[in-house]
Amino acid sequence: MRGIRNDGQTNLFSYVQLEERIPANHPLRKIRQMVDLVLGAMDDVFDGLYSRVGRPSIPPEHLLRASLLQVLYTIRSERLLVEQLDYNLLFRWFVGLSADARVWDHSTFSQNRDRLFTEDVARTFFVRVRSIAEWGKLTSDEHFSVDGTLIDAWASHKSFVRKDDDNSPPEGRNPDVDFRGEKRSNKTHQSKTDPEARLARKSAGDASRLCHMAHILRAKLAGQTFLAFATYNLVRMGSLSGCWGGSCACIGRITPKIAG
């Protein structure tokens, strides 16, 4: 018997909770359990970031969970992320929003970036996730891999001038600068617009460009990232005793010599 279409009228109430709609074997369930443990242990960190008076803000746990979804699902903008939160029940469940809760504006991420997405908060979150993985024996000190990449700096070659050059920059928005034939190195030159950027290249045949270096130390068997940092020099990981507030991830008998 064919069912009767009833597109004009919908149910006024829904008696199915979001928890019941998520499959029991969905990978986000395990991720949320770990994230909830970490965020629950960061209450003291969040309390220090907000005033004790005034209008209640959007819970920082919601913003951080939403940002994690943006990374996991490679959502290219915060505007599209908020759009997904509005109609995607899986995303609502992971963030902690009810089916009827109103989603915040996308500009909220920009307003809270300096408060929540700082190096200190990210470091605390990362270290506590790593501690849970170590406690659950999900890591090993026998197999490590070290990788590095170059992150292009927002600085042009024209800004890369000699350190002892006290002359004022050429006038104009995009002046012509002729540096062909000039020997330039990080020891003698520095960018005026991004002093921390360094002239580097990936291989002998690659063109040199101003960039920063990012390094990752990862446990190969578990896929757990132990250490991630950005620098402008080739760093010997064995000498990173002061990295991340004295909590260096080079543990056990494996100590890679060069990162990058």
N, C-alpha and C positions, 0 to 999 in steps of 0.2 A: 504494500500500500504506500503510495507516494505521500510524503509529508506535505503539510500545508505551509506555504510561505507566510511569514508574519514579520515583514521588514519594517512595518510602520510603527510597531510598538515594542519597546524593550522593557526588561525587568527594572523595576524601580530600586530594588535592593539586591545586593549580592551577598550570599552566605558562604562563599568559598574564600578562605583566607589566602594571602599571597604565599604563605609557607607551603600550603597544599598544592599550589600550582607549579612549584619548582621541583623537577625530578630529583629523586633521592640520590642518584649517582651523578648529578651535575658537578663539574669540577669547581664551580664557584662556591660550593658548599664548604669544601675543605679550606679554600682560600679565605672565606669569610670567618671561619673559626679561628684561624691564625691571626687575621687582622683584628678581630674583636679582642683577642687576648692582648695584643700589643697596644691597641688604643685604650683599653681599660687600664693598662699600667701607665699610661701617659696623662692621666687626669691632672697630676700635679704640674706637668708642663703646660697643659692648656689653661689651667687656672692662672698661671703667671702671665699669660698673653692677653687676658681680657680684664676689663675693669669690673669691680664689684657692684657698680651702680649703672643705671641706664637701661635702655631697652635690650631685651635678650637678643642675641645674635643667632644666626644659623649655626647649629652645632658644628664644631670643627670636625667631628668624626664623619659627618655627612659629606663635607667638602673633600676630605681626604679619601674617603671611599669612592666618591665620584671621580676624583682625579686618578685613582687606581684603575677604575673601569676604562677611563680614557686611554690609559697606557695599554691595558690588556686587549682592548678591541680596536686600537689604533684609530680613534676618532680624531679627526684632523683639527677640530676647533671646539672651543667651549660652548659656542652657540649651538652646534650640532649635538654636543653632549647633553645640554639642557633639553633640547628637543627630544632626544631619546629617553631621558628621565621622565618626560611628560607622558609618554605612551607605552614604554617598554616595562612590562611588569617585572621582568627579571632584574632590570636595573634598579627599579624601585625597591625591590626586596633586598638587594645587596646593599644599597645605600642606607636603608632603614626608613624609607618613606612608606606611608600607607597608600592604599589605592586612591584615596580621595585627597591626599595632601597636596598642597600647592607647591609647585617647584619654583625655586628662586630664579632671579634673572641671571643671565650669563655674566653680567658685569660684576657679580659678587665674587667671582674667582679673581678678577683683577684687583678688587678692593682688599682681598685677604691674602694676596700673594706675598706681600712683604711680611705678613704676620705668620702665616702657616707654612709657606713653602721656602723657608729660609734654610740655610745650611745646618743650623743647630737642630731644628725640628726633624729634617730629613735624616740627619745622622742618628738621632735618637731612635727614630722609627726603624731604620736599617739595622742598627746594632741589636735592638730587641728582637727583631725577626730572626736575626742570625743566632741569638742566644736560645730562642725556642727551638730552632732547627738542631742546634748542638745538644740541647737537653733531650730531644726526641731521638737522638742518634741518627739523624738524617744526613750527617756530614761525615767526611773522612779526611784524614790528613795524609793519605797515600797518593792520591792522584789530583794534581792541580794543573790548570792551564792558565797562561797569562796572555792577555791580548791588549792591544792598544789601537787607538785611532786618532785622527787629527780632526779637530773642530775648527772650522774657519772662523777667524776673528772678524769683527765688524771694523776693519781697518784696511786701507788700501796701501799699495806700495809707495805711494806718494808721501804718506805720513811717516815712512820709515827713513829717518834721517840720522845723521851723526849725533852722538850724545853730547859732544862738545860744541855743537852748532847752536849758537845763541841768536841767530838771525830770526827775524819774524817770518812766519810763513807767507808765501806769495798771496797776493790779493786775488779775490774772485772765488766763486763757489767751487769750480773744478779747474784749478790752474794747471798749466802745462809744466811738467817736471821731467827733465831729461837725466836719467840715472844710468843710461847704457854705458857699459864699459867700466863702471865704478864697482870696486870690490866692496861688498857689504856683508857684514856678519853681525851676530847677536852681541858680540863683545864690544863692537864699536858703534853700532846703530841701535836705535830704539824708536818705536812708534809714538808719535805725539798724541794720537787719539786713543790708543790702547797700549799703555806701557807694558802690560803683562804679556802681550802677544809676542810670539817668537817666530823667526823665519825658519821654516822646516819643510821637509818633504818626505814622502813615504819611501821612495826608492831613488836610485841614481838617475833613472831616466825621467823622473817626475819633476814637474816645475815647482820651485820653492814658492811658498806663500806664507802669509802671516796667519798664525793659528795657535790654538791651545792643544794640549795633549790630554787624552782621557785614557785611563788604564783600568782594567778589570782583572781581578784574581778570582777564579771560579773553580769550585770542586767539580770535576768532570763527571763522576758517577751520579751525584745527586742533582747536578745542575744548579747548586746553590752559590750565589755570588757572595764572596767573603769580603771583598774590598773593592771599592770603586772611588776613584778620585781623579781630579783634573789638575794638571800642572803644565809648566812650560819647559821643563827639563826632563831628560831621561833620568828616572829615579831608580836607584838601587833599593829594592824592597827590603833587603836585609838591614838597611839603615833607617827604616821607617819606625823607629821606636816611639816617636812622638806623634805619629799620625793619628788623627781622629781622637784627640784628647788622651793619648797614651794607650789607646786600645787598638793595637795593630793586629790585623787578621792573619799575619804570617805565623801560623802555629805549627807545632809538631816539627818534623824533621825536614820539611820541604821549605826551602827559602829561595825563590826565584831571584836571579841576579839582576835582570834588566826587565823593566816593564815598558812596553812600547815598541 
